[in-house]
Amino acid sequence: MPILRLALAQTNPRLGDFSRNVLQIVNTAVEAFDQGADLVAFGEMSLTGYPIEDLATRPDFLRETRTHLEDIATQIAASGAGSIPVIVGFPHGPLDDHHATSGSPSAIAYNSAAVLQDGRIIGIYNKHHLPNYSVFDEYRIFRAGSDALVLHVAGADVALAICEDIWREGGPVAAIAEVKPSLLLILNGSPFEREKDEVRLPLVQRRAEQVNAPAVYLNLVGGQDDLVFDGGSFVTNASGKVLARAHQFVEQTLLVDIDVKDSTTHGSQVGPGVVVVEAGAGNPQRSTRAKVTAEIAPQLDINEQIWDALVLGMRDYVEKNGFRSVILGL
């Protein structure tokens, strides 16, 4: 039974600030490699910031995103850390064919996760379910994916999903369950709401039991306009027991060793609708590294959560928009 070391990067990206976001992703990936990680993952739309709204329909923005994504892969490889896979959320496009797979003919991109290794993009997963309720407008600006993706790394099978994909029955989670993965890795841009932890954790526990494997819930942190992402990323085992949890409302890279079951795919095509990507033997330090004890950060009470959400949302609104002064009416 392999032990997979994951570096889960709970970051606060700035929307459209490619130079800053790229630097953070590269530095975090290199540091995680030095810590013996077999895989490094970032949250939903971590390259661009989230939500990107109608920027998703601009070919120039999407092409620039792709250029920076490829640059990330090149920089990580040049640093000597290119042998481990790095998973980055980004908008994948523009696409030439305009079949109606969204709520708008102007949709030319997917909400995606790229797998980077050895200086190149070795796989892309496209989000299946596009929310169109509450604060979300993804059905209008994105296209829906159709295939599941399994990453074969260090003798284990890591299946990918993005946020809404686990909130609905069927879809990629059902296909993933058929593959019998070693781990389910979910990238999220999930905004803060009162008592949302009481909904997220039971959902992820059900999905872990459904696929009979540990599950990772990796969330963004930070304020963006009227939204606040609260982080609080966590890992459960196949039975739903919490193995690790990051702090809320702060950036953090959560390092965790997980005992996972052996791969069943062996890098082959396992069936219709499931793509397997071969990512090698993991970190070359595997044989000499000491096992890490994962942090389980305490959950804040509801008043602390609301206070921290207000402070973080206001701070990021001011700083990310470059305001030099603020006048408050009290």
C-alpha positions as CSV (number, residue, x, y, z in Angstrom):
1,M,0.0,0.0,0.0
2,P,1.7,3.2,-1.2
3,I,2.0,6.3,1.0
4,L,1.3,9.4,-1.1
5,R,2.6,12.8,0.1
6,L,0.4,15.6,-1.0
7,A,1.1,19.4,-0.8
8,L,-2.3,21.1,-0.8
9,A,-1.8,24.8,-1.6
10,Q,-4.6,26.9,-0.2
11,T,-3.8,30.2,-2.0
12,N,-5.3,33.6,-2.3
13,P,-4.9,34.5,-6.0
14,R,-5.4,38.0,-7.4
15,L,-7.8,38.1,-10.3
16,G,-5.9,38.8,-13.5
17,D,-2.5,39.3,-11.7
18,F,-0.6,36.7,-13.6
19,S,2.9,37.7,-12.5
20,R,2.0,37.4,-8.9
21,N,0.0,34.2,-9.2
22,V,2.6,32.5,-11.4
23,L,5.4,33.4,-8.9
24,Q,3.4,32.0,-6.0
25,I,2.5,28.8,-7.8
26,V,6.1,28.2,-8.9
27,N,7.6,28.9,-5.5
28,T,5.1,26.8,-3.7
29,A,5.6,23.9,-6.0
30,V,9.4,24.0,-5.7
31,E,9.2,24.2,-1.9
32,A,6.8,21.3,-1.8
33,F,9.1,19.2,-4.0
34,D,11.9,20.0,-1.5
35,Q,9.6,18.7,1.3
36,G,9.2,15.4,-0.5
37,A,5.8,15.9,-2.0
38,D,4.7,13.4,-4.7
39,L,2.0,15.8,-6.0
40,V,1.2,19.5,-5.6
41,A,-2.3,20.9,-6.1
42,F,-3.8,24.3,-6.2
43,G,-7.4,25.4,-6.0
44,E,-10.0,26.1,-8.7
45,M,-8.9,28.9,-11.1
46,S,-5.8,29.5,-9.0
47,L,-3.9,30.8,-12.0
48,T,-6.3,33.6,-12.8
49,G,-8.2,34.2,-9.6
50,Y,-11.9,33.4,-9.3
51,P,-14.6,34.2,-10.5
52,I,-13.4,35.6,-13.8
53,E,-16.9,36.3,-15.1
54,D,-16.9,37.5,-18.7
55,L,-13.1,37.3,-19.0
56,A,-13.9,33.7,-19.8
57,T,-15.3,34.8,-23.1
58,R,-12.3,36.9,-24.2
59,P,-9.8,35.0,-26.4
60,D,-7.0,37.3,-25.6
61,F,-7.3,36.6,-21.9
62,L,-7.6,32.9,-22.4
63,R,-4.5,32.8,-24.7
64,E,-2.5,34.8,-22.1
65,T,-3.6,32.4,-19.4
66,R,-2.3,29.4,-21.5
67,T,1.0,31.2,-22.1
68,H,1.5,31.7,-18.3
69,L,0.4,28.1,-17.6
70,E,3.1,26.8,-19.9
71,D,5.6,29.2,-18.3
72,I,4.8,27.7,-14.9
73,A,5.6,24.2,-16.2
74,T,8.9,25.5,-17.7
75,Q,9.9,27.3,-14.6
76,I,9.2,24.4,-12.2
77,A,11.2,22.0,-14.5
78,A,14.1,24.5,-14.7
79,S,14.2,24.6,-10.9
80,G,14.8,20.8,-10.8
81,A,11.3,20.1,-9.4
82,G,9.7,19.1,-12.7
83,S,9.4,15.3,-12.0
84,I,6.4,15.6,-9.7
85,P,2.9,16.5,-11.1
86,V,1.5,20.0,-10.3
87,I,-2.2,20.5,-10.6
88,V,-3.4,24.1,-11.4
89,G,-6.9,25.4,-11.9
90,F,-7.3,27.6,-15.0
91,P,-9.8,28.6,-17.8
92,H,-9.1,26.3,-20.8
93,G,-9.7,27.9,-24.2
94,P,-10.4,29.5,-26.6
95,L,-11.9,26.6,-28.5
96,D,-12.6,26.6,-32.2
97,D,-15.8,24.5,-32.2
98,H,-18.8,26.1,-30.7
99,H,-21.2,23.3,-30.0
100,A,-23.9,24.2,-27.5
101,T,-22.6,22.7,-24.3
102,S,-23.3,25.8,-22.2
103,G,-26.0,28.4,-21.7
104,S,-24.5,30.8,-24.1
105,P,-23.0,30.7,-27.6
106,S,-20.3,33.0,-26.4
107,A,-18.8,30.4,-24.1
108,I,-15.4,29.4,-25.6
109,A,-13.6,27.9,-22.5
110,Y,-13.8,25.2,-19.8
111,N,-13.3,25.6,-16.1
112,S,-10.3,23.2,-15.9
113,A,-7.4,21.7,-14.0
114,A,-4.1,21.2,-15.8
115,V,-1.6,18.6,-14.8
116,L,2.0,19.9,-15.3
117,Q,5.1,17.7,-15.3
118,D,8.6,17.9,-16.8
119,G,8.0,21.3,-18.3
120,R,4.8,20.6,-20.1
121,I,1.0,20.0,-19.8
122,I,0.4,16.3,-19.6
123,G,-3.3,16.3,-18.9
124,I,-6.4,18.5,-18.6
125,Y,-9.6,17.9,-16.7
126,N,-12.7,19.9,-17.6
127,K,-15.4,20.6,-15.0
128,H,-18.6,18.8,-15.8
129,H,-21.3,20.6,-13.8
130,L,-21.6,24.3,-14.1
131,P,-23.5,26.1,-11.3
132,N,-26.1,28.7,-12.3
133,Y,-27.6,29.7,-8.9
134,S,-26.8,32.0,-6.0
135,V,-23.5,33.9,-6.8
136,F,-22.6,31.5,-9.6
137,D,-22.9,32.2,-13.4
138,E,-20.8,29.4,-14.8
139,Y,-23.5,27.9,-17.0
140,R,-23.4,31.1,-19.1
141,I,-19.6,31.6,-19.4
142,F,-18.2,28.1,-19.5
143,R,-18.7,24.9,-21.4
144,A,-19.3,21.5,-19.8
145,G,-16.7,18.8,-19.7
146,S,-17.5,15.2,-20.4
147,D,-14.5,12.9,-19.4
148,A,-13.2,11.9,-16.0
149,L,-9.4,12.0,-15.5
150,V,-7.2,9.7,-13.4
151,L,-3.6,10.6,-12.7
152,H,-1.4,7.5,-12.2
153,V,1.5,8.6,-9.8
154,A,3.7,6.8,-7.4
155,G,1.7,3.6,-7.7
156,A,-1.6,5.3,-7.0
157,D,-4.6,6.5,-9.0
158,V,-5.6,10.1,-8.2
159,A,-9.0,11.1,-9.7
160,L,-9.8,14.7,-10.2
161,A,-13.0,16.7,-9.8
162,I,-13.8,20.4,-9.6
163,C,-16.2,21.9,-7.0
164,E,-19.8,21.5,-8.3
165,D,-18.9,18.1,-9.8
166,I,-19.3,16.5,-6.3
167,W,-22.5,18.3,-5.4
168,R,-24.6,16.5,-8.0
169,E,-25.3,12.9,-8.3
170,G,-23.9,11.0,-11.3
171,G,-21.4,12.6,-13.6
172,P,-17.7,12.3,-13.0
173,V,-18.0,10.9,-9.4
174,A,-20.0,7.9,-10.6
175,A,-17.5,7.3,-13.4
176,I,-14.6,7.6,-10.8
177,A,-16.2,5.1,-8.5
178,E,-16.2,2.5,-11.3
179,V,-12.4,3.0,-11.7
180,K,-11.8,2.3,-7.9
181,P,-9.3,5.1,-7.4
182,S,-6.7,5.5,-4.7
183,L,-7.7,9.1,-4.0
184,L,-10.3,11.7,-5.0
185,L,-8.9,15.2,-5.3
186,I,-11.4,18.0,-5.5
187,L,-10.4,21.6,-6.5
188,N,-12.7,24.2,-5.1
189,G,-13.6,27.9,-5.3
190,S,-16.3,27.7,-2.6
191,P,-17.4,31.0,-1.0
192,F,-18.0,31.4,2.7
193,E,-21.5,31.1,4.1
194,R,-22.7,30.7,7.6
195,E,-22.5,27.0,8.7
196,K,-21.2,25.8,5.3
197,D,-18.7,23.5,7.0
198,E,-21.7,21.5,8.3
199,V,-22.6,20.9,4.6
200,R,-19.2,20.5,3.0
201,L,-17.8,17.8,5.3
202,P,-20.8,15.4,5.2
203,L,-20.9,15.8,1.4
204,V,-17.2,14.9,1.0
205,Q,-17.6,12.1,3.5
206,R,-20.3,10.6,1.3
207,R,-18.2,11.0,-1.8
208,A,-15.2,9.3,-0.1
209,E,-17.5,6.4,0.8
210,Q,-18.9,6.3,-2.7
211,V,-15.5,5.9,-4.3
212,N,-14.1,3.9,-1.4
213,A,-11.0,6.1,-1.2
214,P,-9.7,9.1,0.8
215,A,-10.9,12.5,-0.4
216,V,-9.2,15.9,-0.6
217,Y,-11.2,19.1,-0.5
218,L,-8.9,21.9,-1.5
219,N,-10.4,25.4,-1.4
220,L,-9.3,28.9,-2.3
221,V,-9.0,31.6,0.4
222,G,-9.4,35.4,0.0
223,G,-11.8,38.1,-0.9
224,Q,-12.9,38.9,-4.4
225,D,-15.5,41.7,-4.8
226,D,-18.6,40.5,-2.9
227,L,-17.3,37.0,-2.2
228,V,-15.0,35.7,0.5
229,F,-13.3,32.3,0.1
230,D,-12.6,30.8,3.5
231,G,-10.1,28.0,2.8
232,G,-10.6,25.3,5.4
233,S,-9.2,22.6,3.1
234,F,-9.4,19.1,4.5
235,V,-8.7,15.5,3.9
236,T,-10.7,12.4,4.9
237,N,-10.1,8.7,4.7
238,A,-12.3,6.4,2.8
239,S,-14.6,6.1,5.9
240,G,-14.9,9.9,6.2
241,K,-12.7,10.4,9.2
242,V,-10.8,13.8,9.0
243,L,-7.1,13.2,8.6
244,A,-6.0,16.8,8.0
245,R,-7.4,20.3,8.0
246,A,-6.0,23.7,7.0
247,H,-6.8,26.9,8.8
248,Q,-9.7,29.1,7.6
249,F,-9.1,32.6,6.1
250,V,-5.3,32.3,5.7
251,E,-3.0,31.0,3.0
252,Q,-1.4,27.7,3.9
253,T,0.2,24.7,2.2
254,L,-1.1,21.6,4.0
255,L,1.4,18.7,3.8
256,V,-0.1,15.3,4.4
257,D,1.0,11.7,4.0
258,I,-1.9,9.4,3.0
259,D,-2.0,5.6,2.9
260,V,-3.8,4.7,-0.3
261,K,-4.6,1.5,-2.1
262,D,-2.6,0.4,-5.1
263,S,-3.4,1.5,-8.6
264,T,-5.7,-0.6,-10.7
265,T,-5.3,1.3,-14.0
266,H,-1.6,1.0,-14.6
267,G,-1.6,3.9,-17.0
268,S,-4.1,2.4,-19.5
269,Q,-7.4,3.6,-20.9
270,V,-9.9,2.0,-18.4
271,G,-13.1,2.6,-20.3
272,P,-15.2,5.1,-22.1
273,G,-15.3,8.5,-20.5
274,V,-12.2,8.0,-18.3
275,V,-8.7,9.2,-19.4
276,V,-5.7,8.0,-17.5
277,V,-2.5,10.1,-17.4
278,E,0.8,8.6,-16.5
279,A,2.9,10.7,-14.1
280,G,5.7,8.5,-13.0
281,A,7.1,7.3,-9.7
282,G,6.5,10.4,-7.5
283,N,9.2,12.3,-5.6
284,P,12.7,10.9,-5.9
285,Q,13.1,11.5,-2.1
286,R,10.4,8.9,-1.3
287,S,12.8,6.3,0.0
288,T,14.5,8.6,2.5
289,R,11.8,10.9,3.7
290,A,10.4,10.7,7.2
291,K,6.6,10.6,7.6
292,V,4.9,13.9,8.4
293,T,2.2,14.4,10.9
294,A,-0.6,16.2,9.3
295,E,-2.1,19.3,11.0
296,I,-5.8,19.2,11.9
297,A,-6.6,22.9,12.5
298,P,-9.4,23.6,15.0
299,Q,-12.6,24.9,13.5
300,L,-13.6,28.4,14.5
301,D,-16.9,29.1,16.1
302,I,-19.4,30.9,14.0
303,N,-18.8,34.4,15.4
304,E,-15.0,34.1,14.7
305,Q,-15.8,32.9,11.2
306,I,-18.0,35.9,10.4
307,W,-15.5,38.4,11.9
308,D,-12.6,36.9,9.9
309,A,-14.7,36.8,6.8
310,L,-15.6,40.5,7.2
311,V,-12.0,41.5,7.9
312,L,-10.5,39.4,5.0
313,G,-13.2,40.5,2.5
314,M,-12.6,44.2,3.3
315,R,-8.8,44.0,3.3
316,D,-8.7,42.2,0.0
317,Y,-11.2,44.5,-1.6
318,V,-9.1,47.5,-0.7
319,E,-5.7,46.0,-1.5
320,K,-6.6,44.1,-4.6
321,N,-8.2,47.2,-6.1
322,G,-5.2,49.3,-5.2
323,F,-7.2,51.9,-3.2
324,R,-4.8,54.3,-1.4
325,S,-7.3,55.5,1.2
326,V,-10.7,54.6,2.5
327,I,-13.5,56.7,4.0
328,L,-15.8,54.9,6.3
329,G,-19.2,56.1,7.4
330,L,-20.0,54.7,10.9
